[in-house]
Amino acid sequence: MTDTLTVATWNVNSIRARLPHVLDWLERHEPDALCLQETKVPDEDFPFEAFERLGYVATVYGQKAYNGVALLSFETPENVRRGLPGDAPDAQRRFLMATLRGVVVISAYVPNGEAVSSPKFDYKLEFLERLTNFLVDSLTPERPLLVCGDYNIAPADIDLYDPERNRETVMFHSQEHAFLERWRQWGLRDVVRERRPTETGLYSWWDYRAGGFSRNRGWRIDHIWATPPLANACVAARIDREERGRERPSDHAPVVATFQLPPSI
């Protein structure tokens, strides 16, 4: 007997601005869990009741106007962790972890980095180092784990519209790719690309400017990576690009994966 688990991740670029879209999407698709990034709202102002009406429990870690992560789930999560070890009290809200049905789910919002010459790129690399150290020190690849979120990294040439023009720029830099390689060596796997190994034009983010979406000038920077117990159990994975085509959308589209959980999980 198996148990199906569907998990999605979506950078909503303000939960207040995108609340009708998110509620509509949840009603139509009913995932077991939805990880959110860039909620841009302090915890006390999160729209808990709107999601409760759909049966979702909201676990949040946010701040005013910037950043913010959340986890919406039908079941109350266990072992909730907000922030990474070493975070300052006023740290940017970018990391949330909880356990659902024996599966560890992370909602992560990796810094964009702005430009390779910017101090914000150094901050991005420092965040990735701390996140990587946390994975290695606190978890194991034998454990069912999903690292969901906006990584702000396109893994390979196939994952952006113009790799040559953007090579060694922010979101497509060798120093960023080195972290993803460490994750692979540790045991994490990119379930969307594994299910769609040769599909081109498979993007999750399109710039609002210069007709990015209409011209499909996109990047695949939002991801669900899984440890082997879940990667081996993945039966479907996709990006819901239709959401990006709605009126007043987020510049990101939801990423969705479904797993057939064996009884041992």
C-alpha positions in Angstrom: 0.0 0.0 0.0 1.3 3.4 -0.9 0.5 7.0 0.1 0.5 9.9 -2.3 2.1 13.2 -1.4 2.0 16.2 -3.6 4.2 19.2 -2.7 4.5 22.5 -4.5 6.7 25.5 -4.2 5.9 29.1 -5.3 7.6 32.4 -5.0 4.5 34.6 -4.8 6.2 38.0 -4.7 3.9 39.3 -1.9 1.2 37.1 -0.4 -1.0 40.1 0.0 -0.9 41.0 -3.7 -1.2 37.4 -4.8 -3.7 36.0 -2.2 -6.6 35.5 -4.7 -4.3 33.7 -7.1 -2.9 31.4 -4.4 -6.3 30.6 -3.0 -7.7 29.9 -6.5 -4.7 27.7 -7.3 -5.0 25.7 -4.0 -8.7 25.1 -4.6 -8.1 23.8 -8.1 -5.0 21.6 -7.4 -5.3 20.7 -3.6 -1.6 19.9 -3.0 -0.8 18.3 0.4 1.7 21.1 1.0 2.7 24.4 -0.6 6.0 26.1 0.2 5.9 29.9 -0.3 8.7 32.4 -0.7 8.7 36.2 -0.7 5.6 36.5 1.4 6.7 40.0 2.3 4.5 40.2 5.5 5.2 39.9 9.2 3.8 36.8 10.9 1.1 38.7 12.7 -0.3 40.0 9.4 -0.3 36.7 7.5 -3.7 35.8 6.1 -4.1 32.6 8.2 -7.9 32.6 8.1 -8.1 32.6 4.3 -6.1 29.4 4.1 -7.9 27.8 7.1 -11.1 28.1 5.2 -9.6 25.8 2.6 -8.3 23.4 5.3 -4.7 24.5 5.3 -2.5 25.1 8.3 -0.1 28.0 7.7 3.4 27.8 9.3 5.1 31.1 8.7 8.4 33.0 9.1 8.1 36.4 7.7 9.1 40.1 7.9 7.7 43.4 6.7 8.0 44.2 3.0 10.8 41.8 2.2 11.7 38.1 2.0 9.5 35.7 4.1 8.8 32.0 3.8 5.8 29.8 4.7 4.5 26.3 4.5 0.8 25.6 3.9 -0.3 22.0 4.7 -3.4 20.0 5.4 -1.8 18.5 8.4 -0.2 20.3 11.3 3.5 20.0 10.8 6.0 18.8 13.5 9.5 19.8 14.4 9.2 23.3 13.0 12.5 25.2 12.6 12.6 28.9 11.7 16.0 30.2 10.4 19.4 28.6 10.1 22.0 28.1 12.9 23.9 31.3 13.5 21.2 33.6 12.3 21.2 37.0 14.0 18.0 38.0 15.8 17.2 40.4 12.9 18.2 38.0 10.2 16.4 38.0 6.9 13.5 35.4 6.9 14.6 32.9 4.3 14.5 29.4 5.8 11.7 27.3 7.3 11.7 23.5 7.9 9.1 21.1 9.2 8.1 17.5 9.1 4.9 16.3 7.4 4.0 12.6 7.4 7.6 11.6 8.1 9.0 13.8 5.3 11.2 16.8 6.1 10.1 19.8 4.0 12.2 22.9 3.6 11.0 26.2 2.2 14.0 28.2 1.3 14.4 31.6 -0.3 18.0 32.0 -1.4 19.2 35.6 -1.9 19.2 36.8 -5.5 22.7 38.2 -5.3 22.0 41.2 -7.5 25.4 41.2 -9.4 28.6 39.3 -9.0 30.4 42.5 -8.1 27.9 43.3 -5.4 28.2 42.6 -1.6 24.8 41.0 -2.0 26.5 38.2 -4.1 28.9 37.6 -1.2 25.9 37.4 1.1 24.2 34.9 -1.2 27.3 32.6 -1.2 27.5 32.9 2.6 23.8 31.9 2.9 24.4 28.9 0.6 27.4 27.9 2.7 25.4 27.9 5.9 22.4 26.1 4.3 24.7 23.5 2.9 26.5 23.0 6.2 23.1 22.7 7.9 22.0 19.9 5.5 25.2 18.0 6.0 25.5 18.4 9.7 21.8 18.0 10.7 20.3 15.7 8.1 21.2 12.6 6.2 20.5 11.6 2.5 18.9 8.4 3.8 16.1 10.5 5.4 13.1 11.6 3.3 13.8 15.3 2.6 12.5 17.9 0.1 14.4 21.1 -0.4 11.8 23.4 -2.0 12.1 27.0 -2.9 13.5 29.8 -5.0 17.2 28.9 -5.2 17.9 31.8 -7.5 20.2 29.5 -9.5 19.6 27.9 -12.9 21.5 24.6 -12.8 22.5 24.1 -16.4 22.4 25.5 -19.9 19.1 23.9 -20.6 17.6 25.9 -17.7 17.7 29.4 -19.1 16.9 31.1 -22.4 20.4 32.4 -23.2 23.1 30.6 -21.3 26.0 32.0 -23.3 25.0 35.6 -22.7 24.4 34.9 -19.0 27.4 32.6 -18.2 29.2 33.7 -15.0 26.5 36.2 -14.2 24.4 36.1 -11.0 22.0 33.1 -10.9 24.2 31.3 -13.5 27.7 31.5 -11.9 30.2 28.7 -11.3 30.4 29.6 -7.6 26.6 29.1 -7.3 26.8 25.8 -9.3 29.5 24.5 -6.9 26.9 24.5 -4.1 24.4 22.5 -6.2 27.2 20.0 -7.0 27.9 19.6 -3.3 24.2 18.9 -2.8 24.2 16.3 -5.6 27.3 14.7 -4.1 25.6 14.6 -0.7 22.5 12.9 -2.3 19.9 15.5 -3.4 18.3 15.1 -6.8 16.5 17.6 -9.0 13.1 15.8 -9.5 11.8 18.1 -12.2 14.8 17.7 -14.4 14.9 13.9 -13.7 11.3 13.6 -14.9 11.9 15.9 -17.9 15.5 15.4 -18.8 15.5 16.9 -22.3 12.6 19.4 -22.2 13.6 22.8 -23.3 11.8 26.1 -22.4 11.0 24.6 -19.0 11.3 27.8 -16.9 9.8 29.0 -13.5 10.7 32.7 -13.6 10.3 35.4 -16.3 11.3 39.0 -15.8 8.4 41.5 -15.8 10.4 43.7 -18.1 10.9 43.5 -21.9 8.2 41.0 -22.5 10.0 38.2 -20.7 7.1 35.9 -20.4 5.5 36.5 -23.9 8.9 35.8 -25.4 9.6 32.9 -23.1 12.9 34.5 -21.9 12.8 32.5 -18.7 15.0 30.8 -16.1 14.4 27.6 -14.1 15.4 28.9 -10.7 12.6 27.5 -8.5 13.2 23.9 -7.5 12.2 20.8 -5.6 15.2 18.6 -4.8 14.8 15.4 -2.9 16.9 12.7 -1.2 16.9 9.2 -2.8 13.9 7.8 -0.7 11.7 10.5 -2.3 13.5 11.0 -5.6 13.0 7.3 -6.3 9.3 7.6 -5.4 8.6 10.7 -7.6 5.8 9.9 -10.1 5.2 13.4 -11.6 6.9 16.8 -11.6 6.0 19.9 -13.5 6.0 23.7 -13.6 2.6 25.4 -13.9 3.5 28.1 -16.3 -0.1 29.1 -16.9 -0.1 30.9 -13.6 2.5 33.3 -14.9 0.1 34.3 -17.7 -2.6 35.5 -15.4 -3.4 39.2 -14.7 -1.1 40.7 -12.1 0.9 37.5 -11.6 3.9 36.8 -9.6 7.0 36.7 -11.8 7.4 33.0 -10.7 5.3 30.0 -11.5 4.5 27.1 -9.1 6.7 24.0 -9.2 4.8 20.7 -8.3 5.9 17.2 -7.6 4.0 14.1 -6.6 5.5 11.1 -4.7 4.2 7.6 -4.0 5.4 7.1 -0.5 6.2 3.6 0.5 5.0 2.3 3.9 8.4 2.6 5.4 8.4 6.4 5.2 
